[in-house]
Amino acid sequence: MHSLYSPVLAALVSLAPVVQAQPDLIIRDVVIVSPESPHDGERADIAIIDGRISEIGPNLSGHGRQELDGDGGYLVPGLIDAHVHLYHATGLRAGLAADYESLRAGFMSQQPRSFLYYGYTSVVELNAIASANARFEASPVHPRLFHCGQGVVLPDGFMSLEFGPDEFAASFPNYLHDPEGSNYLPDGADPAAHTPDAVLDAIEADGGRCVKLYYEEALWWPGGPPPFALPSVDALTAVHEAAAARSMPVFLHATTPDGFTAGLEAGLDAFAHGLWEWPEEGFAATGPSEATQALSDRLAGSGAYLQPTFRTLRNTQSLFHPESLLDPAWETVVGADYLAYLTTDAQRQRDQFLGRFRSLLPDGTTDADMPALQDNFNARYRALIGDYYRQGGKLSFGTDTAVGGFGWASPPGLAGYWEMLDWSEAGIAPHDILAAATVVNARLLGLQDELGRIDRGLRADLILLRSDPRVDISAMSDIRTVILDGSALDRDSLSARARP
């Protein structure tokens, strides 16, 4: 009997209406702005179930448990800042702040909300410190956090300068042995524990999904760089091959021609900064030499991604533009006590910086020329990045928030908005800025099936804007609502102004 009637029963079941769960949230009447999404440009409703987009279409039937009237606003994917450092507090230096610990604690407490306030629903820590990551994720509301584990360094490389001979391994236990380079190993170290495979196994075990390498020459060091090792191309290549086998992208910290040349020869995936140090060309040079321009053109044709991180250079420039602290947007990302510190005690950094780097000033210039020199330095770099973009170079969006060193121009979230303005000033089109901060970064990190676009099945990390970012990228500061994992967040509740 069962076998006789099973085809009939199956046919009846196929004709039965499909009962769908009630959406947790429906966002009504929005214009979708999502590069590489099939829904880009559509005016539609968005239904969300269990933190994922379940349906997209005009005038969706039914009702959600919650409904958000988009009122014809612009819905974009949640932004991804693919270069952050969660353990830095912008502009905070222990020797300048009597209440250092209190200021730092307040900054770190607000930090996750500040990223969200400016639409950064995901961040990528390129040099993870476990305690900083844990603190960030313990916040009641925070962006998604992805990381590359601890940065991969040499035991006799630049990072080792900060440690005594018995301290380095404790701080960087997964350092890389480079037998084709300096071949240095601390006494008693097992080479097998520091091969590319061993290092990447450790990163994976810590939850890392990418790798960060360093080629830091410290050309800016007063009196010339101290002696330390740089990774060989063979070592960079070996790490890249081991990472590719694990589908882990490799980022290289580099800012000099030699660093970029080594990274290109090794076939690395992305450069975590731009080519802004031009040896022998002078701090006051207004444009690159033929050799530097040729290297930039080579990079543009290589298929590697570049993170310009304009904010890194702007951080130093901020020392000579204290008026930047008058921007009322600061009040959205740091507390009143922190902003008071930046406008008073933190200003002493300017003299500290000049005291350390005055010897690098070009002949015939004085401290009074430094603002103009910094402005020139930023302008010439901006022009180089603009040219790289016009040559078809690939871009990944990252800010280096919060930049270490002197200055204060990298507050969480707000630095991301400022970075977008820097890109725009370099001539990069709004559509490509938005793509770099969404779908491109998702694809680079292997997250394209989860994040970066507005489409069915993807995570509902979204931003509702009042104005069109395709017309003017400044629309990215005109956020009405942030949706994180399908939950609509009141933007004002994320502001530092809302905190006691």
Secondary structure as GFF3:
##gff-version 3
##sequence-region A 1 500
A	DSSP	alpha_helix	2	15	.	.	.	ID=ss1
A	DSSP	beta_strand	25	32	.	.	.	ID=ss2
A	DSSP	beta_strand	43	49	.	.	.	ID=ss3
A	DSSP	beta_strand	52	57	.	.	.	ID=ss4
A	DSSP	beta_strand	66	77	.	.	.	ID=ss5
A	DSSP	beta_strand	79	84	.	.	.	ID=ss6
A	DSSP	alpha_helix	100	117	.	.	.	ID=ss7
A	DSSP	beta_strand	120	125	.	.	.	ID=ss8
A	DSSP	alpha_helix	130	137	.	.	.	ID=ss9
A	DSSP	beta_strand	144	147	.	.	.	ID=ss10
A	DSSP	three_ten_helix	158	162	.	.	.	ID=ss11
A	DSSP	alpha_helix	168	171	.	.	.	ID=ss12
A	DSSP	three_ten_helix	191	194	.	.	.	ID=ss13
A	DSSP	alpha_helix	196	205	.	.	.	ID=ss14
A	DSSP	beta_strand	211	214	.	.	.	ID=ss15
A	DSSP	alpha_helix	233	244	.	.	.	ID=ss16
A	DSSP	beta_strand	250	253	.	.	.	ID=ss17
A	DSSP	alpha_helix	257	266	.	.	.	ID=ss18
A	DSSP	beta_strand	270	271	.	.	.	ID=ss19
A	DSSP	alpha_helix	290	300	.	.	.	ID=ss20
A	DSSP	beta_strand	305	306	.	.	.	ID=ss21
A	DSSP	alpha_helix	310	317	.	.	.	ID=ss22
A	DSSP	three_ten_helix	318	320	.	.	.	ID=ss23
A	DSSP	three_ten_helix	322	326	.	.	.	ID=ss24
A	DSSP	three_ten_helix	328	332	.	.	.	ID=ss25
A	DSSP	alpha_helix	336	343	.	.	.	ID=ss26
A	DSSP	three_ten_helix	345	348	.	.	.	ID=ss27
A	DSSP	alpha_helix	349	357	.	.	.	ID=ss28
A	DSSP	three_ten_helix	358	360	.	.	.	ID=ss29
A	DSSP	three_ten_helix	367	369	.	.	.	ID=ss30
A	DSSP	alpha_helix	370	390	.	.	.	ID=ss31
A	DSSP	beta_strand	394	395	.	.	.	ID=ss32
A	DSSP	alpha_helix	414	425	.	.	.	ID=ss33
A	DSSP	alpha_helix	430	435	.	.	.	ID=ss34
A	DSSP	pi_helix	436	440	.	.	.	ID=ss35
A	DSSP	alpha_helix	441	444	.	.	.	ID=ss36
A	DSSP	beta_strand	462	465	.	.	.	ID=ss37
A	DSSP	three_ten_helix	473	477	.	.	.	ID=ss38
A	DSSP	beta_strand	479	484	.	.	.	ID=ss39
A	DSSP	beta_strand	487	490	.	.	.	ID=ss40
A	DSSP	alpha_helix	491	494	.	.	.	ID=ss41
A	DSSP	three_ten_helix	496	498	.	.	.	ID=ss42
###
